[in-house]
Amino acid sequence: MNPAPPLTSRLEGRPYWWQTRRFVAVMALLAIVPLLRPVIPPLVDLPGHMGRYRVQLSIADQPWLANWYDFHWQLIGNLGLDLAVIPMAKLFGLELGVKLIVMAIPALIVTGLLWIAREVHGRIPATALFALPLAYSYPFQFGFVNFMLSVALALNLFAWWLRLARQGRLGFRAALFVPLSCALWVCHTVGWGMLAVFAFSAEMIRQHDRLFGVATPGTRVPWRLGDLRRWGIAWIRAGIGVVPLALPLALMALWRSGEHVGGQTFDWFNWQAKFQWLLMVLRDRWMAFDVASTAVLMLILFRGFRDPAIEYSRQLGLAALFLLAVFLLLPRVVFGSAYADMRLAPFAIAIAVIAIRPRRGLSFRGASTLAVAGLVFVVVRMGATTVSYWMFADSYSRQLAALDHLPPGARLVSFVGETCHNQWTMSRLEHLPAIALERRLAYTNDQWSMAGAQLLTTRYRAAQRYAHDPSQIVTSVQCPREYWRPISRSLARFPRDAFDYVWLIRVPSYDPALEQGLVPVWRSGEPGATGSSALLKVDHAIPPPAMPDNIRPPARIIPRA
C-alpha cells in the first residue's frame, strides 16, 4: 500500500477540501447563523449604541430629543457603525441595518483569518480552523461593535498587505494603505493599531529574509552575535515600510488634544484581570463549556511547540508576540474606555493559532484528521452560540413587550437588575432600555455621557443623578467599588417630576410599598418579587415613598469604569 503524499507536495496541485474558496465561503456563512433569528443581536452594549444611532438620525426632525441630548459630529477614532448605519438605515431601517452590519463582523473575521493563513503558508493549514470560533469572542459578546468591525477589517487588510508584498507591488501598497489606514482609524483606533502591529512584524521578517539571503520562507538561519547589526537594519527598514500607516497618528493627536476630551487611564498591570481575560476569550453562557473550548485552543498552541510535526510561522508568530506584549502592557481603562486590554486577548490567540502549520512530510491522512477535528470544533461552538443567542432573543422579546404600552416621546427612567458578583452568563439586558429610545423616541437614562469618547452626551438636567449610564443598573444591596444603587434607593430617590414612566427589568426583590405613586401599566411577575419586570406610570400628584431605614448611601463609592 502506497503511503499518502506529503502535504507540502501538493502546494502547487489541487487544494484539499479545507483549502478551497468554497470552504471559506461556507465558513463565513456558518459564522452568521447565530445572528439570523434575533431581531436585535443580543450583545451587551449594542442596544445602547442603537439608541444613539436613533438620536443621530432623528434629532433634526424630533425637536424634543434636543432637549435631552447633545449630538455633535466630530472626528474621533470610534465611528465604525455610527457612519455605516446612515446608508443602511435608509435602505433597511435602523434595526435591520444594524443587524446586517453586525452579522458581517464574524463573517469578515473568518475570511480575514483564513486569508492571512493562506498568504503566509501558501495554503490554509488544517489547524487554522480552530481559530474561527474566536469570531464570537468575549469583546463581541460585550457589544464593542466599532472595535470588532475595525478588527474584522484589519484582518482582511493585513491579508491584502501580505498579498501585495508577495506580488512585489510595494509602491501600489504604500499609496493604497495611506487612505485605508485613515479609514480604519476612523472605524476604531485599536483596529488601526493592530494592523500596524501586524504589518510591522511581517515587514521585520521580510527584511530579515532579504538581509540574510533567505529565499524560502521557513528556512532556519543559524544565529551569530554579529547578526545583531543586520537585525537592527531590518528593524529600521520595517519601520520605514509601515510609514504609509502612520498618518492616523496626526488624527489621534488632533482628537486627544480636543477641548472637551475626557476620560482617565488607570489600572495598569492587573495580572489577575489579564489572566481572567485569557480564560474568558470564548465566554458566552455555559462556563464549563466555554473554558473547555479555551483549553482546546491552548492545547493547540502547546502542541505547536512540542509536536515535531508542527511548527510556527515566523511572521505570524512575531505578530502574536507583539500583540501579546501590547495586551500585557496596556491598562484596563484607557481614556475612560474600559476593558481596553481584554479586547486584544482573543486576537493574540487567534493569530498564534493560524501561525501554526504542519512541517514537511505530514501525510494527507494526518492533515485531514486535524481538519476534521477543527471543523467539529467550529460546528460545535457555532451551534452552541446559536442556541445561546436564540435564548437571549426570547429574553429580549419578553422584556420589550412593555414598549407596546409606552407612548412616543415619554420621559422614561429604567432600572435593570444586576448582582454584585460577576456572573459568567451576562443577562445582556444592561442597555435594553435604549430600545425605548430607538423605537419610541423616549428619554432613557442608560446612554453613556463622556465628552470626546462618544458623539452623544446627555443634557437633561432635571434627571439629576439619574441622567445617564450607569444609573439604570440596580442591585439588592450596595456593591463595593460600584456606582450601582440598590433598587430600594433608586425607587425612593429618583426625581419623579423629571419622568413620566418607570421601566423595571428583572430587578432584585423590593418592598412593593416603594411603588407608591406609580401606576402599573404592564407587569411580568409579582410586585417586588426577584426577577420581576414592570412598566409603571408616575402619578405626579402622589408624593414618593420614604427612604427605607436600612438603605443608606455609602461614604464613598469607587466606580468600575
C-alpha positions in Angstrom: 0.0 0.0 0.0 1.5 3.3 -1.1 1.9 6.0 1.7 -0.2 9.2 1.5 1.7 12.0 -0.3 3.2 14.8 1.9 1.0 17.8 2.4 3.7 20.2 1.1 4.0 18.3 -2.2 0.5 19.4 -3.1 1.0 23.1 -2.7 1.2 23.5 -6.4 -1.6 21.0 -7.1 -5.2 20.8 -6.3 -6.1 22.1 -2.8 -7.6 19.9 -0.2 -11.3 20.5 0.8 -10.5 22.9 3.7 -8.2 25.0 1.4 -10.8 25.9 -1.2 -12.6 29.1 -1.7 -15.9 27.2 -1.4 -15.0 26.1 2.0 -14.0 29.6 3.1 -17.4 30.8 1.9 -19.2 28.1 3.8 -17.3 29.0 7.0 -18.2 32.7 6.5 -21.9 31.8 6.1 -21.8 29.5 9.1 -20.4 32.4 11.2 -23.6 34.4 10.7 -26.0 31.6 11.7 -26.2 32.5 15.4 -27.4 36.0 14.4 -30.2 35.0 12.0 -33.1 34.7 14.4 -32.5 37.6 17.0 -34.2 40.8 15.8 -31.7 42.7 17.9 -28.3 41.0 18.2 -28.0 40.1 21.9 -24.7 41.9 22.6 -24.5 43.8 26.0 -23.8 47.3 24.8 -25.4 47.2 21.3 -28.9 48.4 22.3 -27.3 51.4 23.9 -25.5 52.2 20.7 -28.7 51.7 18.8 -30.3 54.4 21.0 -27.5 56.8 20.0 -28.0 55.9 16.3 -31.7 56.9 16.6 -30.8 60.3 18.1 -28.2 60.7 15.3 -30.7 60.0 12.6 -33.8 61.8 14.1 -32.7 64.7 16.2 -33.2 67.2 13.4 -36.8 66.0 12.9 -37.8 65.3 16.6 -37.2 68.6 18.5 -37.7 67.1 22.0 -34.6 64.9 21.6 -32.5 68.1 21.6 -33.9 68.9 25.0 -32.5 65.7 26.3 -29.3 65.0 24.4 -26.4 66.9 22.7 -25.2 65.3 19.5 -22.4 66.8 17.5 -20.4 65.2 14.7 -16.6 65.3 15.3 -13.6 63.3 14.0 -12.9 60.6 16.6 -11.4 57.2 16.3 -14.6 55.4 17.1 -17.1 55.9 14.4 -17.5 52.5 12.7 -21.2 51.7 12.9 -22.1 55.4 13.5 -21.1 56.1 9.9 -22.1 52.7 8.4 -25.6 52.9 9.8 -26.5 56.1 7.9 -26.9 54.4 4.4 -28.0 51.1 5.9 -30.8 52.7 7.9 -32.1 54.4 4.8 -32.1 51.2 2.9 -33.3 48.7 5.5 -34.5 50.7 8.5 -32.4 51.1 11.7 -32.8 47.8 13.4 -32.3 45.6 10.3 -29.5 47.8 9.1 -27.6 47.4 12.4 -28.3 43.7 12.4 -26.8 43.3 8.9 -23.7 45.2 9.8 -23.2 43.1 13.0 -23.8 39.9 11.0 -20.9 40.9 8.7 -18.4 41.2 11.6 -18.0 37.5 12.4 -18.1 36.6 8.7 -15.3 39.1 8.0 -13.2 37.8 10.9 -13.5 34.3 9.5 -12.5 35.3 6.0 -9.7 37.5 7.3 -8.1 34.8 9.4 -8.3 32.2 6.6 -7.0 34.7 4.1 -4.0 35.6 6.3 -3.3 31.9 6.8 -3.3 31.3 3.1 -1.0 34.2 2.3 1.5 33.2 4.9 1.5 29.4 4.5 0.7 29.1 0.8 -2.4 27.1 1.6 -4.7 27.1 4.6 -3.3 24.7 7.2 -5.8 22.4 8.9 -5.0 23.9 12.3 -6.3 27.3 11.3 -9.9 26.1 11.6 -9.5 26.1 15.4 -9.2 29.9 15.4 -12.6 30.5 13.7 -14.9 30.4 16.8 -13.0 33.4 18.1 -15.2 35.4 15.7 -17.6 35.2 18.7 -15.1 36.2 21.3 -15.8 38.0 24.6 -15.4 41.5 23.2 -18.0 40.7 20.6 -20.4 39.3 23.2 -19.9 42.6 25.1 -21.1 44.6 22.1 -17.9 46.5 21.3 -19.1 46.7 17.8 -17.0 49.6 16.5 -13.9 47.8 17.8 -14.9 44.4 16.4 -15.7 45.9 13.0 -12.3 47.5 12.9 -10.6 44.2 13.9 -12.5 42.4 11.2 -11.4 45.0 8.6 -7.8 45.0 9.9 -7.5 41.2 9.5 -8.6 41.4 5.8 -6.4 44.5 5.2 -3.4 42.7 6.7 -4.0 39.7 4.4 -4.1 42.2 1.4 -0.9 43.8 2.7 0.8 40.4 2.6 -0.6 39.6 -0.8 0.7 42.9 -2.3 4.1 42.2 -0.8 4.1 38.7 -2.3 3.3 40.2 -5.7 6.0 42.8 -5.4 3.6 45.7 -5.6 5.1 47.7 -2.8 4.7 51.1 -4.3 1.0 50.5 -5.0 0.6 49.1 -1.5 2.2 52.2 0.1 -0.2 54.5 -1.8 -3.2 52.4 -1.2 -2.8 52.0 2.6 -2.5 55.7 3.4 -6.3 56.3 2.9 -7.2 52.8 4.1 -5.3 53.2 7.4 -7.1 56.5 8.0 -10.5 54.9 7.3 -9.6 52.1 9.6 -8.6 54.5 12.4 -12.0 56.3 12.0 -13.7 53.0 12.4 -11.8 52.4 15.7 -8.4 53.3 16.8 -7.4 49.8 18.1 -8.1 48.2 14.7 -5.7 50.6 13.1 -3.1 49.9 15.9 -3.5 46.1 15.3 -3.0 46.5 11.6 0.2 48.5 12.3 1.5 45.8 14.7 0.8 43.0 12.2 2.3 44.9 9.2 5.5 45.8 11.2 6.0 42.2 12.2 5.6 41.0 8.6 8.0 43.6 7.4 10.5 42.6 10.0 10.6 39.1 8.8 10.6 40.2 5.1 13.5 42.5 5.7 15.3 39.8 7.7 15.0 37.3 4.9 16.3 39.8 2.4 19.3 40.7 4.5 20.1 37.1 5.4 19.6 35.8 1.9 16.7 33.5 2.9 14.9 32.5 -0.3 12.4 30.0 1.1 10.1 31.1 3.9 10.6 28.9 7.0 14.3 28.3 6.3 16.3 28.3 9.6 19.3 30.7 9.8 22.0 30.0 12.4 22.2 32.9 14.8 25.5 34.7 15.4 26.3 37.7 17.6 27.4 39.7 14.6 23.9 39.4 13.1 22.6 41.9 15.6 23.6 44.7 13.2 21.5 43.2 10.4 18.6 42.7 12.8 18.8 46.4 13.7 18.8 47.3 10.0 15.8 45.0 9.5 14.0 46.8 12.4 14.7 50.2 10.8 13.6 49.1 7.3 10.4 47.6 8.8 9.6 50.9 10.4 10.1 52.7 7.1 7.9 50.1 5.4 4.9 50.8 7.7 5.2 54.6 7.3 2.1 54.5 5.0 0.1 53.5 8.1 1.4 56.5 10.2 -1.0 59.3 9.1 -3.6 58.4 11.8 -1.0 59.4 14.4 -1.8 63.0 13.4 -5.5 62.3 13.6 -5.0 60.8 17.1 -3.1 63.8 18.3 -5.9 66.1 17.0 -8.6 64.0 18.7 -7.0 63.7 22.1 -5.9 67.3 22.2 -9.5 68.5 21.9 -11.0 70.9 24.3 -13.7 68.6 25.7 -11.9 65.3 25.6 -12.1 63.5 29.0 -11.6 60.1 30.4 -9.0 58.6 32.8 -6.3 56.0 32.1 -5.7 53.6 35.0 -5.5 50.0 36.4 -2.1 49.1 35.0 -0.6 45.6 35.2 -3.6 44.0 36.8 -2.3 40.4 36.3 -5.3 38.8 37.9 -7.6 40.5 35.4 -5.4 39.7 32.5 -5.4 36.0 33.4 -9.2 36.2 33.6 -9.3 37.8 30.1 -7.3 34.9 28.7 -9.6 32.4 30.4 -12.7 34.3 29.1 -11.9 34.7 25.4 -14.8 32.4 24.5 -17.1 33.5 27.3 -20.8 33.3 26.5 -23.3 31.3 28.5 -22.0 27.9 29.8 -18.8 28.4 31.9 -17.6 24.8 31.8 -18.1 24.6 28.0 -16.5 27.9 27.3 -13.5 27.3 29.5 -13.1 23.8 28.0 -13.2 25.4 24.5 -10.5 27.8 25.5 -8.4 24.9 26.8 -8.6 23.3 23.3 -7.1 26.4 21.9 -4.3 26.4 24.5 -3.6 22.7 23.8 -3.3 23.5 20.0 -0.8 26.3 20.8 1.1 24.0 23.2 1.3 21.3 20.6 2.8 23.8 18.2 5.9 23.9 20.5 6.0 20.2 21.4 4.9 18.3 18.3 7.7 17.7 15.9 5.2 17.5 13.0 4.0 21.1 13.6 5.8 24.5 13.5 5.1 28.2 13.8 5.2 30.8 11.0 7.8 33.4 11.9 5.7 36.2 10.5 2.5 35.4 12.4 4.4 34.1 15.5 6.1 37.5 15.8 2.8 39.3 15.2 1.2 37.2 18.0 4.1 38.0 20.4 3.8 41.7 19.6 0.1 41.7 20.3 0.5 39.7 23.4 3.1 42.3 24.6 0.6 45.1 24.0 -2.0 43.2 25.9 0.3 42.8 28.9 1.4 46.4 28.9 -2.0 48.1 28.3 -4.0 49.2 31.3 -7.6 48.0 31.8 -9.0 51.5 31.2 -7.7 53.9 28.5 -9.2 57.4 28.2 -12.2 56.2 30.1 -12.8 53.2 27.8 -12.9 50.1 30.0 -11.6 46.6 29.1 -9.0 48.0 26.7 -6.6 45.2 27.3 -9.3 42.5 27.4 -10.2 43.2 23.8 -6.8 42.2 22.5 -6.6 38.8 24.2 -8.7 36.8 21.7 -6.9 38.0 18.7 -3.4 37.4 20.1 -4.6 33.8 20.5 -6.2 33.7 17.0 -3.1 35.0 15.3 -1.0 32.4 17.2 -3.3 29.6 16.2 -3.2 30.5 12.5 0.6 30.8 12.8 0.8 27.0 13.2 1.4 24.8 10.2 2.4 21.2 9.6 6.0 20.5 8.8 7.2 18.9 5.6 6.2 15.2 5.4 2.9 15.3 7.2 0.6 12.9 5.3 -2.8 13.9 3.9 -4.4 11.5 6.4 -2.8 13.3 9.3 -3.7 16.7 7.9 -7.3 15.8 7.1 -7.7 14.4 10.6 -6.7 17.8 12.0 -9.0 19.5 9.6 -12.0 17.3 10.6 -11.2 17.9 14.3 -11.1 21.7 13.6 -14.3 21.6 11.7 -16.1 19.7 14.5 -14.8 22.3 16.9 -16.1 25.1 14.8 -19.6 23.5 14.3 -20.0 22.7 18.0 -19.1 26.2 19.0 -21.3 27.9 16.4 -24.1 25.5 17.3 -23.9 26.4 21.0 -23.7 30.1 20.2 -26.8 29.8 18.1 -28.7 28.2 20.9 -27.4 30.8 23.4 -28.4 33.7 21.1 -31.9 32.3 20.5 -32.4 32.1 24.3 -31.3 35.7 24.7 -33.6 36.7 21.8 -36.5 35.1 23.8 -35.5 37.1 26.9 -35.4 40.3 24.8 -38.9 39.7 23.4 -40.4 39.1 26.8 -39.0 42.4 28.2 -39.6 44.5 25.1 -43.4 43.7 25.3 -43.5 46.6 27.8 -42.8 49.1 25.0 -46.2 48.3 23.4 -47.7 50.3 26.3 -45.2 53.2 26.2 -46.3 56.4 24.4 -43.8 58.0 22.0 -41.7 60.8 23.4 -42.2 59.6 27.0 -39.7 60.6 29.7 -38.6 57.1 30.9 -36.3 56.1 33.8 -35.3 52.5 33.7 -33.8 50.1 36.3 -32.2 46.9 35.3 -31.3 44.2 37.9 -27.7 43.2 38.4 -25.7 41.2 41.0 -22.6 42.2 42.9 -20.7 39.2 41.7 -19.6 38.7 38.1 -21.8 36.0 36.8 -20.4 34.1 33.8 -23.7 34.4 31.9 -24.5 38.0 31.4 -28.1 39.0 31.1 -27.5 41.2 28.1 -30.2 43.5 29.4 -28.0 46.2 30.8 -28.7 48.6 27.9 -32.0 47.2 26.7 -33.8 50.4 27.9 -32.2 52.2 24.9 -34.6 50.3 22.7 -37.3 52.6 24.1 -35.3 55.5 22.7 -34.7 53.7 19.4 -38.3 52.5 18.9 -40.4 55.1 20.8 -38.1 58.2 20.8 -38.4 58.1 24.6 -35.8 59.5 27.0 -33.7 56.7 28.6 -31.1 57.0 31.3 -28.7 54.3 30.1 -26.8 56.4 27.5 -23.1 56.9 28.0 -22.1 60.6 28.5 -18.4 61.1 28.1 -17.3 64.0 26.0 -14.8 63.0 23.3 -15.5 59.3 23.5 -19.0 59.3 22.0 -20.8 61.7 19.7 -23.7 62.0 22.2 -23.9 63.4 25.7 -26.9 63.9 28.0 -28.2 67.4 28.8 -31.4 66.6 30.7 -30.6 68.3 34.0 -33.9 67.6 35.6 -32.9 63.9 35.7 -30.1 64.9 38.1 -28.1 61.8 39.1 -30.4 59.5 37.0 -29.5 61.1 33.7 -27.1 58.5 32.1 -25.2 55.2 32.5 -24.8 53.5 35.0 -27.9 54.9 36.8 -30.0 52.2 35.1 -28.2 49.4 37.0 -29.7 48.4 40.3 -28.8 45.7 42.8 -30.2 44.3 46.0 -27.5 45.9 48.2 -24.8 48.5 47.7 -22.0 46.7 45.8 -18.4 47.5 46.7 -16.4 49.5 44.2 -19.5 50.3 42.1 -21.8 53.3 41.3 -24.7 50.9 41.1 -27.5 51.8 43.5 -29.8 49.4 45.4 -33.2 49.1 43.9 -34.9 50.4 47.0 -32.8 53.6 47.0 -33.5 54.2 43.2 -37.2 53.8 43.5 -37.4 56.1 46.5 -34.9 58.8 45.3 -35.3 59.2 41.5 -36.7 62.7 40.7 -40.3 61.9 39.9 -41.0 65.3 38.3 -38.5 64.6 35.6 -40.0 61.3 34.5 -43.4 60.0 33.3 -42.7 56.3 33.4 -40.5 53.8 35.2 -39.4 50.6 33.5 -38.2 47.8 35.8 -36.3 45.0 34.1 -35.7 41.8 36.1 -34.9 43.8 39.2 -34.0 42.4 42.6 -36.7 42.0 45.3 -38.0 45.2 46.9 -40.8 46.3 49.1 -44.0 46.8 47.0 -44.7 49.9 49.1 -42.0 51.7 47.1 -44.4 51.7 44.2 -46.3 54.4 46.0 -47.3 56.9 43.3 -46.5 54.5 40.5 -49.4 53.1 38.5 -48.9 49.6 36.8 -49.3 49.7 33.0 -47.6 46.4 32.2 -46.2 43.7 34.5 -44.4 40.4 34.4 -44.1 38.7 37.8 -45.4 39.7 41.2 -44.8 43.2 42.5 -41.5 43.3 44.4 -40.5 39.7 43.5 -37.0 38.8 42.5 -36.7 38.9 38.7 -40.0 40.8 38.1 -40.4 43.4 35.4 -42.9 46.2 35.1 -43.8 49.4 33.3 -45.2 51.9 35.8 -46.7 55.3 35.1 -45.7 58.1 37.5 -48.6 59.8 39.3 -47.1 63.2 40.0 -50.0 64.1 42.4 -48.8 61.4 44.9 -45.5 62.0 46.8 -42.8 59.4 46.7 -42.3 56.9 49.5 -39.9 57.5 52.3 -36.4 56.2 52.1 -36.1 52.7 53.8 -34.2 52.9 57.1 -31.9 50.0 56.2 -30.7 51.7 52.9 -28.2 54.5 53.3 -25.7 55.8 50.8 -22.1 54.7 51.5 -19.4 57.2 52.4 -17.5 56.7 49.2 -18.0 54.6 46.0 -15.2 53.7 43.6 -16.7 53.1 40.2 -15.9 50.2 37.9 -15.3 52.1 34.6 
